[in-house]
């Protein structure tokens, strides 16, 4: 059985901190560890890991969202960061132990931020889908100031659940239309991007994009933030010719259309 790289004892040079979050004194809480990423894609790339093993295929919990959001807010006073979560076999996830990843944003914004800001609805507290060639669900975050752990976890968890429910409804409809096998929550794959301003959710149809010549390019959450990672110069040049949107369209599902579900008119 493969060794769990996120289980103790931790590599001293990679260990940053650990702690427990509780919604109340009567609650056992959830334990987390912060580790530097041994295989970082950028300097200061680090991970928020569940201390006990939790499968990466399980949905984010309110306290996990609270921990991630709190880290983003604390670090944001010095340097803006982006958090991302790869869930499922088609999401670009590489480790089965649950973890959320963080990378710094050198100019303070993610490449996708301007697009989200340009297409957010007037009612910024409602989930919405942006005009992209693949299914996507976003909610803007405006938590009440000075919230308790319980209140902030509830706020973030409620927004996350609204996005998750929209995704499930959409995938269920697509499955019924294609006469495919029943939708299984345990088999879902999706990508999540979290900033101080929004949560962005994208369900995944396939894990990688096939280039001319057969080379596979794995797409994870960063691709949907406008940062597709490639291992070769050939792959980089090929993706430039194909266009990033065409690449993301192939690995995602078709978007929500008008009349599809009761909420469709509200999110489009």
N, C-alpha and C positions, 0 to 999 in steps of 0.2 A: 504494500500500500504506500503511495507517495507520501513523503513527509509534508506536514502542514507548515509552510513558512511563517504563518502568523500565530503559531502556538508558542507558548513559553517552553524553555527559556529563550528570551529575546536576545538577538545580537546587540551587544552593548552600543555599538556605533550607530545602530538604526533606531534604538528605543528613544522616544521623546517624552511620553507621559502616559499615565493611565488614571481612570477615575470612574465613578459611578454616578449616574443620573437617576433621580427619583422624582416622581410627580407628587408624592406625599411621604410622610414619615412611615406610614403603614405599608408603603409600596416597597417591594424588594429592589426595584430599579433595574437598570441595565448597565453592565460594565463595558467600558471601551478602553482601547489602547491606541495611541497615536505612534505610528512608525514611519520612518523615512522609507521611501521606495528604493529598494536595492537596484531595481531596473528602471530608473527614472527616465522619463521622456524629456524632462527639462529640469534645471536646477530647482531645488526646494519642492520637489514633487513628493508628497507624503500621503499617508493612508490613515483613515479612521476605521479601526477594526473591532469587531465584537470580541471581547476577551474569551468567552466560551465559543465553541464552534457553532455557528449558525449557517445554514446553507445560503449561498449567494443567490439562489433561486427564490428566496422568500421576499415578499414585498417589504418596503421600508416601513419601519414603525414610527409613531409620533416622536419617541425619544431619540431615535436615530436621526430623524430630521432636525430635531431640536439641537442635538450635538453638532451636526454638520452646519446648520445655520449659525449657531453661536460661534463656531470657529471662523466662519466667513466674516461675521461682524467684528470679531476681535482683531483678526488679521487685517481687515479692511481699513482700519485706522492708519496702518502703515503701508500696506500693499494689497491691492485688490486680488482676490483669488476666485477660482471657479471650482465647484465640486461636481463630480460625476459618478454615476453608478451604472455598471453594466450588469444586467440581470438576464440569465438564461443562456443556453448554448449558442444562440444566434446573435448575441449582443456584443461579441468581442471580449467577453469575460475570460480570464485566464486562470483564476484561482477559485476553488469552491467555497473557501472560508469567506464569510460576508465582510465586505469592506467598501468604503466610499473613498474615492481618490480626490486629491486636491492639487491644483497647479496654480502658480502665480500668473497674473496677467500683466505683462511688462508695461503696457500703456494704460492699464486700469480698466480696460473693457475687453469683452470677448468679441471675436469677429462678428458674431450673430446679434449682438446687443442692439445695434442700430435698426436692424430689420424688425426685431421684436418691438422696439419702441415705436416704430412707424406703423405697426399693424395692431397694436393693442386696442381693445374697444374702449368706448367712452366710459362704460361701466367696468372699471379696471378690476373689480372684485369678482368678475365672472370668468370662468374658463373660456378659452377661445382657440380656434384653429387658424393658423396663418395660411395665406395663399401659397402653398408649396405643393409639389407634385407627389407628396407622400403624407400619410396620416400623421398628425402631430397635435398635441394638446398642451396648452400653456396657461398658467395662472400667474398674475402679478402678486407680489407679496408686499403687504402693508400692515404688518402686525402692530397691535397696540403698543405704545411705548411702556417700558418698565413692566412688562408682563411677567407673571410668575412662571416657573418652569412648567407647571400644569397648564396654564393658559396658553403659553406659546406653543407647547407640544400639541395642544388641542387645536390651535389655529392652523399650524402647519399640517397636522394630520388630517384635518378636515379638507384643506385645499388639495392635499395629495389624494385623498379618497375620491374627491370629485373628479379629478383627472383620471384616476384609475378606473372608475366606473364608466366614464365616457369611452375609454379605450376598450373595455370589455364589451360594452354594448356594440361598438363598431365592429370589433373582430367577430363577435357572435353573428352579426348580420352578414359579414363577408363569408363566414364559414357556411352559413345556411344557403347563400346564393351559389356557392361553388360545390354544394353537396359533399363537403369535406367531412372528416371525422369530427366528433363533438369537441368543443373547445375545452381544454384542460388547463386550469390555472397553474398547475405545477409545471406545465410545459411552455409557459409563456416566455417570450424573450422581448426585452425592451431596453431602451436607454433613457437615462434621466440626467438632466443638467440642472444644477442648482446654483444660483447666485444670490446676492443680497436682495435682488429685485424680483426674481421669478423662479418658478419650477417649470421645466420643459420636458415633456414625455413623448417618446417616439417608439411605437411598437415595431418589432423587427420580423421581417419575412424570411430573410436569409442573412448569413453571417459575413459573407465576403462578396466582393465584386470581381468578376473575371475579366482580365485585360486581354487584348489581342495577343495571341501567343500562349495563352493559358495561365499566365501568372495570376495568383489570387491575392487580392488586397483586403485584409481584414479591416472592417469598419467598427469602431466602438463609439461611445458617446461623444468623444471629441470631434468626430466627423460631423455630427449634427450641431456642433457649436461653431462649425466653419474651420475645423482644424483636422483634416484628414492626414493620417500618418502613413508614410510609405518607407519601405526598406531599401529601395533601389532608385537610381536616377531614372531608369526606364519606366518604372511605375509612376513616378512623379510626372514625367513628361506625358505619359499616356493619359493620366487623369486630367491634366490640363486640357488636352485635346477633347476628351469626353465631356468635360464639365463636371464640377462637383455635384450639382443638382441632379444630373442624370445618373450619377453614381449612387447617390442617396436614394433616389427614386427606385432603383432596382433592388435595393436591400430592404426597403420599407414596404408598407401596405398602401393601397390606394386611399386617398383622403376621403373624409366625410363629405357627402354631397347634400344639397338642399332636399328636405323632405325625408331624409333617411331615418331620423329619429326625432322624438319630440323636442330635443334640445338643439337640433341641427341649426335652426334659424338663429338661435342665440349665440352659438359658437362660431358661425361663419361670418 
